[in-house]
Amino acid sequence: MKSLCRSTTSARRSTTKSAASARKGGGARRSKLKREAVAEIFRRFAVENPEPKGELESVNSYTLLVAVVLSAQATDAGVNKATRALFKIANTPEKMVSLGEVKLREMIKTIGLYRNKARNVILLSQMLIEAHGGKVPHDRDALESLPGVGRKTANVVLNVAFGEPTMAVDTHVFRVANRIGLSNGKTPLAVEEDLLGLIPPDAGVHAHHWLILHGRYVCKARRPECERCIIYDLCLFKGKTA
């Protein structure tokens, strides 16, 4: 219990430190939108979809972690197709290690880079058993020390599994943030810092899901569907259509 409390406190400090750093770094200054407009954007997202959910399927924090690792350079739908059968027989680190890398490769071979991903999943499962008692740690540094886990994956796990107001910047979030005027960051980390310093606190937990879903289904890469956008009047994208 003491270990869990220390881990939880560490994760919260990490999130708070990131947000504070973003504010000091001037996240709001890199935004072309005024704070009132930003607040209205997320108010509308909340009205339209009060409880947004990620589209990767999982049954616990461990399978969430595995699913996010597998989703790198792959679609959520493609990952879900492979993991539905996988998670029925391997939903804990112990069961995944018992399954073995060869069988795991066979079960996820429809996913891009499946060989490297299978190796990473087995290795991270072993590390979870050896270093964390088979539990997914509520700690950014511990998560990022796992094979195949980078900042974006850690942010997703901290957000979805532990309710932290983190910002996982994927291609959709990066595009939408720059396109509508929330950020002009040139890297995912710069965009993340901008958003952490700008998004209203009451929208922090759901913000990255709202931006992902908006980018996936409305503000699409090739042709944004501006005609059905709920933030059309607030968006600063010069190429938006009537």
N, C-alpha and C positions, 0 to 999 in steps of 0.2 A: 504493500500500500504506500509506504514512504517513497519507494522508487517511482510509482505511478504519479504521486503528487509532484515529485521533483521534475518528472518528464513533462507533466502538464504545465507546470509553472515555467519551465524552460521554453516550451513552445509558445506560450502566451507572451513571454518577454521578447522572443524572436519576432513575433508578429508585430508587437507594439513598437519594437526598435525599428523595424522596417518601415512602418507607417510614419514614425517620427522622422526617420531619415529622409523619407520622401518629402515630407513637409518642409524640412530644412533645405532640401535640394530644389524646392520650388516647383513641385508638381503642378500647382495651379498656374504658375507663370508660363509653363509650356503649353497649357491648354488655351485654345482660342475662345473657348466658351466661358461665359461668366458662371459663377457658382450657382446663381439662381436658375440658370438654364440647365446646368448639370443636375441639380436637385429635381427639376421638373422632368427631365429625361427618365431618371430612375423611379420617380413617382408613377409615371405612366407605365413603365415596365412592370412595376409592382401591381398596378391595377389590372393589367392584362393577364399577368401570370404570377399570382401571389406566392406560389411555392414551386419555383422552377427546379427541375431535376436534370442531372446529367443523364446521358443516354447509354452510357456503358452499364451493362448489367453486372451485379455482384450480389453476394449473399451476406458478406461480412467485410470487415476492414481489410482482411488479408486478401480476399478475392478482388476487392476494389484495387488494392495495390498492384496485384498481378495484372488485372485488366488494363490499368493505366500504362504499365510497362509495355504490355503487348500492343497498345494503341499507337505507339510512336510510328509515324509514317504509314498509318493504316486507318481505315474508317471504323467508327464505332460499330456499325452494322456488321462489318466483316469480323471484328473481334468477338462480338456477341454470338455470332453463328458458331464460332469455334469453342467459346468458353462455356456455352450451355451444357454441353456434354462433359467438358473437363471439370467444371465445378461440382458436378454431381458425384464425382469420385475423388476429387482432390480439392477440398475447400479449407485445408489447413496446411501450414508449412510441413508438418510431419507426413501428411498424406501425399503431398507433392513430391517430397524427397523419396518416398517409397515408390511412387509411380516411376521415377527415373527420367533422365534426360531423353533417352531414345524414345520411350513411349510418349513423352510430352511433345517431342518434335512431331510425331505422327498426328497428334491431336490438334496441333496448331499450324500445320504446314500450309494451310490456305492463307495465313497471315504473312505479310512481307517481313523479310529478315528473320524468319522463324527459327533458324538455327541459333543465331546469336541470342535471340530472345529466350529460347528454351534454356540455354546455358545460364543466362542471367537469372531466370526465375528459380532454377534449382539452387544456384549460388546464394541468392538473397534469402531463399527459404532456409537454407542451412545456417546463414548468419542470424536469422530471426530466432531459430531454435537455440543456437549457441550463445548469442549475446543478449537476447531479449525474452527468453522463456517462451518462444513461439508466438509472441504478441507483436503487433505492429506498433512501433514506438510513436508516442505523441511528442515528437521532437524533430525539428528540421534537420539538424546536423546528423542525427542518427539515421534519419530517412535517406539523406543524400549520401551517406556512406555505403548504402546498399547497392549492389551491382545493378546497373540499368536504371537507376533512379537519379534523375536530375532535379533541378529547381522546380520545373513545371509539374512534374509528377508529385513531388513533395507538397507543392501548393494544393494540388487536387485532393490528396489524401488528408491534409490538415483541414481543408475546407469541408469535404464531404463526410469524412469519418469522424472529425472532431469539432466541427462547427466553427472553425477559425475564419476570420474575415480576410482570407488570403486572395491573391489575384493570380490565377494560372493563365499566362499569356500564350495562347496557341495562335495559329494563323488567323482564325476568325477574330479573336480579341484584338490582335495586332492591327488587322485591317480596319475593323470598325472604329477603334479608338483614334487612329490617324485620320480616317475618312470623315468622321462626323465632327472632329475638332476637340476630342477629349485629350489628345496628346499629339505631339509631333516627334515622339521618340523614334530613334533609328534602330534600336535593339529591343528585344523582348523585356530585358531588365529595365531599360529606360521607360518603356510604356508601363510596366508594372509599378515602378516608383511614382510615375505621374498619377496613375489611377488610385493608388493607395493614399496619395495626398489630396485627392480631389473628391472621391466618391463619399457621399454622406454616410456617416457611421451606421445608420439604421438600414442601409442598403448593402453594407459590406459583405455579409455572408452570401447573399444571392447574386451579387453584381456580376461575377465572372460567368455564371450560368446565363444570366440575361443577355450579356454581350455575345456569348458563344451562340446561343439560339437565334439571336437577332442576325448575326453574321451568316449563320448556316441556312436560314430560311427566308430572310428578307433582304438584308444588305449583302447580297451575294457578290462573289469576286468578279465574275464576268459581267453580270448585269444586275445591279441592285434594283429591287422591285419597289421603287420609291412610291408608286401609286397606292401601295397598301402599308406604308410605313407610318407608325404612330408617333414618330418624332420628326416627321418631315420638316415641319416649320422651324425646328430648333437645329437641325443638321446644317453644318457649314460646308458640306461637300459641294464643290463647284460643278461637278458633273452630274448632279442629281437631276432627274427628269420630272416633269410635271405629272 
